[in-house]
Amino acid sequence: MPVNTEKFREIRDELGGDVTFVVVSKLRTVEDIKELYQLDQRDFAENYVQELLAKQLELPKDIRWHFIGHLQSNKVKYIAPFIHSIQGVDSFNLLEEIDRQAAKNDRSIDCFLQVHIAQEDTKFGFDPKELKELIAELPRYKLVNKLNNVKICGLMAMASFSEDHEQVKKEFRYLKGLFDDIQSDVNLPAFKELSMGMSNDYKIAVKEGSTMVRIGSLLFGKRPDR
Ligand SMILES: *Cc1c(COP(=O)(O)O)cnc(C)c1O
């Protein structure tokens, strides 16, 4: 299945300069990525550490790699030398480990706190109430633990896999409200990004205030099995 470059251009034009377009390239080939790289795309996201490492070695160094989904603490060290953002930070232990590994590499890593807003059960992501409590604690926590090498730059979430637009819209709206609350309540200068919206719901997400969308299958077709 070739890359749908026409769709790519269409989405890029539609998003304009306001919303960051992250291409989700998990389980796609290096050739596919190169094709979009040649069209000046620089933000790509991956879900699997081994796959990401192999691709990063082969591809140009000015790609901004984003890690989406669940990341085990013991794997942070492999991607810390180059990863641009980690979207899927779902515990403070993980945040601390990212900070430690980023410091070792003398760099800073953008971190998105993942929130669980969908109806489906999943182990991953903070539940909103828990997130608010933890964020309220963050200034004190930063004082103790420093966290000088992570930039807490916003929230990431996935809406329910649903054809019900109203439900999806409700979830995105809820997330935006949570994001606004945190922005006004807590002094976190870098907290500016709201990563929400995928192939099937990015238009709704953008209307509801997304600053970053993560799109894969619209460009590449159905993902192959892992
Ligand atoms: C796979 C994935 C996407 C992209 O999904 P598509 O439906 O292919 O656009 C976005 N975000 C996360 C966290 C993912 O795991």
Ligand as a Chemical Component Dictionary entry (heavy atoms), coordinates in Angstrom:
data_LIG
# 
_chem_comp.id                   LIG 
_chem_comp.type                 NON-POLYMER 
_chem_comp.pdbx_formal_charge   0 
_chem_comp.three_letter_code    LIG 
# 
loop_
_chem_comp_atom.comp_id 
_chem_comp_atom.atom_id 
_chem_comp_atom.alt_atom_id 
_chem_comp_atom.type_symbol 
_chem_comp_atom.charge 
_chem_comp_atom.model_Cartn_x 
_chem_comp_atom.model_Cartn_y 
_chem_comp_atom.model_Cartn_z 
_chem_comp_atom.pdbx_ordinal 
LIG C1 C1 C 0 -1.680 4.253 16.617 1  
LIG C2 C2 C 0 -1.913 5.500 17.359 2  
LIG C3 C3 C 0 -2.358 6.672 16.705 3  
LIG C4 C4 C 0 -2.687 6.716 15.228 4  
LIG O1 O1 O 0 -3.854 6.035 14.950 5  
LIG P1 P1 P 0 -4.518 6.092 13.468 6  
LIG O2 O2 O 0 -5.902 5.642 13.728 7  
LIG O3 O3 O 0 -3.743 5.154 12.633 8  
LIG O4 O4 O 0 -4.448 7.485 12.996 9  
LIG C5 C5 C 0 -2.479 7.825 17.451 10 
LIG N1 N1 N 0 -2.215 7.862 18.774 11 
LIG C6 C6 C 0 -1.812 6.766 19.444 12 
LIG C7 C7 C 0 -1.519 6.873 20.904 13 
LIG C8 C8 C 0 -1.660 5.551 18.768 14 
LIG O5 O5 O 0 -1.270 4.465 19.446 15 
# 
loop_
_chem_comp_bond.comp_id 
_chem_comp_bond.atom_id_1 
_chem_comp_bond.atom_id_2 
_chem_comp_bond.value_order 
_chem_comp_bond.pdbx_ordinal 
LIG C1 C2 SING 1  
LIG C2 C3 SING 2  
LIG C2 C8 DOUB 3  
LIG C3 C4 SING 4  
LIG C3 C5 DOUB 5  
LIG C4 O1 SING 6  
LIG O1 P1 SING 7  
LIG P1 O2 DOUB 8  
LIG P1 O3 SING 9  
LIG P1 O4 SING 10 
LIG C5 N1 SING 11 
LIG N1 C6 DOUB 12 
LIG C6 C7 SING 13 
LIG C6 C8 SING 14 
LIG C8 O5 SING 15 
# 
